[in-house]
Amino acid sequence: AQTVTQSQPEMSVQEAETVTLSCTYDTSESDYYLFWYKQPPSRQMILVIRQEAYKQQNATENRFSVNFQKAAKSFSLKISDSQLGDAAMYFCAYRSTSNYQLIWGAGTKLIIKP
Amino acid sequence: GAGVSQSPRYKVAKRGQDVALRCDPISGHVSLFWYQQALGQGPEFLTYFQNEAQLDKSGLPSDRFFAERPEGSVSTLKIQRTQQEDSAVYLCASNLDSSIYEQYFGPGTRLTVT
């Protein structure tokens, strides 16, 4: 069975600085999708960025980028120029190409210091 | 159109009561998912619908949990004889088709069983 691990329960960063959130996963499959979701206090999950496992190039979305290391089964999220609005819980999630279920990590609480 | 909506946003139930949680997916979205998110944890899959067909209910924790989507749009998650361990946020998500990776989430219903 696939598992997703986020080893950092909480991270803090100074506004305008860069922070990296870690995620590792375990799977025997070769093709899958990985996601980072943001959950603010309003509770609504918002997709931040996604990565297809077959793509070697790391995904980027404006200030958000990932470091996808397929052999190491690592999928970290880098947030550049952190803003107060980035404060939230961040969840890493895995989805097999053959199964629609999302498998989630336990989350990392990101605190932005003004 | 509008995003995924859920009602009520908050529900307090006494142990042993039955509750019904509603999800209105994005119009035209074929796939609908329910997740349970316990406090301080990532979501866990409960069940999946494609149109009105419940294709996977493997995540439902007990036979007290029941979900339906009779007309292929609105879905209701029902919990009978609620227990304290049922206290959680219940998230609903939808997407146009299960082959598409992005799921759009509602704000969730926070259920507290006293």
Interface residues (C-beta under 8 A of the other chain):
Chain A: V4 Y33 F35 S42 R43 Q44 M45 I46 L47 R50 F91 A93 R95 Y100 Q101 L102 I103 W104 G105 A106 G107
Chain B: S31 F33 Y35 G40 Q41 G42 P43 E44 F45 Y48 D56 G59 V89 L91 A93 S98 Y101 E102 Q103 F105 G106 P107 G108 R110
